[in-house]
Amino acid sequence: MLVDDELAMIGSTNLDNRSLHLNFELMIAVEDEEFVAKVARMLESDFADSLHSNAPDAKPRRWFERFGTAVARLFSPIL
């Protein structure tokens, strides 16, 4: 997560109760302008290479992907 020009946060933490209290996920805050600039360049490169999932030319998901997502959603409360 890029906070501003002076702070970046790196880690696996999602900001929800499960991540913070059950999964013991961690995040580190780095306050270094050079490091933050590298993170910003990395994110800009990732965004430039990405596609919107709802773009008009996006391929529709296959039936088994949609089915797997629906099944996984049923188990999400216990995962």
Buried (B, 14 or more C-beta within 10 A) or exposed (E): EBEEEEBBEBEEBEEEEEBEEEBEBEBEEEEEEEBBEEBEEEEEEEEEEEEEEEEEEEEEEEEEEEEEEEEEEEEEEEE
